[in-house]
Amino acid sequence: MTASLVDEWDRASLAQHGMWVTERAGAGGRVYAMPLAVRLDGPLDVDAMLAACAAVAARHPVLAAAMTEREGLLRLLPGRTPPPARFTDLTGGAGTAETTGTIRTIRTTETADAAEVVDAAAAELVEAEIARPFDLEAGPPARFTLARLAPERHLLLLVAHHAVFDGMSKDVVLADLAAAYGGRALAPLAVPYGEAARAEQDRVDAGLAAAAEFWRERWHDDREVLLPGLVAPSLRAAPGETASLDAAALGSGLAAVAEGLGVTRFEALMTALHVLLHAYGNERVAVAADLSTRTEGTRDHVGPFVNELPVVSAPHGTFASFARETREELRAVYLHREVPLARALGGISPRSALTPVSVSYRRRTGPAPAFDGLDASVDWAMFNGAVRNTLHLQVVDAPEGLSARLLFNPRAIGRAGCESVAADLVALLRGAAARPDAPLGELPLPPRVQGPAVAAPAVPDPAGKAADGETAAGAAGTDSTAGSDDTAGSDATGSGAGPDATGSGGGPDSTAEITAEVTAIWRELLGVDEIEPDDDLFDLGGHSLTITQIISRVRDRYGVELSFELFIDTPTVAGVTGDGGC
């Protein structure tokens, strides 16, 4: 039986709203595609695996949800169709026409053996599934593909939109898939997704004032950074590349520092990253971290229980003393982890990430999924080909070992510079593990980067496009301890340019009347008595939800559909009511 999506509550979460606005603005794309791949070796029952995919979708109806705006709020609706689960045979059997045709084309080269041909076809399949866009308003925001690579070798691929998925969702889905494949019934979730979203919204509302007070002195909207090989910092999503780190050395360094200083490995990682950025010449360091908003009640849910928040410091003293300061600062941030920064403070313009450098760390403590009769190998941090800022450090710490890599925008920082960051971080951790009480200046630190930092662009370009045609967007993801191996939407990131559809309803006749009416709507929604035509929406405390509500009010009153693009290009009353507006 299919579970209920909502229970007297159909409002989307804050993270979902931010991502929906970004997609409506035409600035989403593959940065929100979250792929999860499992290699399965052994005598797999195809029908049983496809049935298991259907069972998982039934237990987590958010995977089939559609999203629509009503009265200025984003609503979750049961999807018209479940997530598709298709099977394709890449060995040349009963596969899809396009897949089989691809294999025949590759074989004509006569330069590759059968295994290489199938691997190439599998890579093409994965790339095509990641690149294929989702329609959030129609749904479903997830799809399964099972591909046969050899008689007893298969690839199971799930691609989900980040609006319904995060790092910990991977563990949830795979555990459920393994259980269902083994013939075990999946119990309904104790709390419907909509009820969980309502409880989260209630907690955000209750914590908003305290979060605003906490961030008021800490946040300074840092858009500059010094890094080796930097061209110009970026706060927008773009096609990305990856650079590997020495995962074994990084893992042993984190373990030694954490054990020696009594901090967690994530706290050790954040300490080292802040010290390294300070060594490059950044006097005040700000690194955005992907934090989980999960509770005990949402432990078994699939969904975007995530928020991106900055961690700010000015490193000093010894590594040990600064590590303890970092631990205390992180724990102070955790108290406000559910409140999006843009909701707590005004003046934060929409962008793909809060800071040019970010980090996600996901600690996997549970066992790897066990599929009956099969050997499973999971790619827990599969790259989707996009990056949301200049440099993102991604770490997955699991019982079977640590994996880590740097995601970077090649138009913002060169590969050599990125690889220098990777090597410098490992060297610093080794030095800190050997001499944790040494002053920072005595640790193995790189030289300062010469030259001034370059200001990062505050928002995506008006078309919402990355340099090579990929769409721009992004945000933050999380896991149960500190951060996740994935990205997720938050209110600080959702926005962009959207369709410029205008209605023909009977609105005011003159520009002055239009300006007066729209100003009144802004005052009403923002709670501000005086608003000048050139006052910035975000400086007044607006955010992505405010944009949606303004558009809804104007539509209801005047039959005119404002575009999201207006609020990004010119977020003022004058800009919205000028050319291309009402």
MOJOSUL-V108458 format. One line per field, one symbol per residue. ss: DSSP state (H for helix, E for strand, L for the rest). A space follows every 10 residues. Layout:
ss->???
This chain:
ss->LLLLLLLLLL ELLHHHHHHH HHHHLLLLHH HHEEEEEEEE ELLLLHHHHH HHHHHHHHHL HHHHLEEEEE LLEEEEELLL LLLLEEEEEL LLLLLLHHHH HHHHHHHLLL LLLHHHHHHH HHHHHHHHHH HLLLLLLLLL LEEEEEEEEE LLEEEEEEEE EHHHLLHHHH HHHHHHHHHH HLLLLLLLLL LLHHHHHHHH HHHHHHHHHH HHHHHHLLLL LLLLLLLLLE LLLLLLLEEL EEEELLHHHH HHHHHHHHHH HLLLHHHHHH HHHHHHHHHL LLLLEEEEEE EELLLHHHLL LLLLLEEEEE EEELLLLEHH HHHHHHHHHH HHHHLLLLLL HHHHLLLLLL LLLLLLEEEE EEEELLLLLL LLLLEEEEEL LLLLLEELLL EEEEEEEELL EEEEEEEELL LLELHHHHHH HHHHHHHHHH HHHHLLLLEH HHLLLLLLLL LLLLLLLLLL LLLLELLLLL ELLLLLLLLL LLLLLLLLLL LLLLLLLLLL LLLLLLLLLL HHHHHHHHHH HHHHHHLLLL LLLLLLLLLL LLLHHHHHHH HHHHHHHHLL LLLHHHHHHL LLHHHHHLLL LL
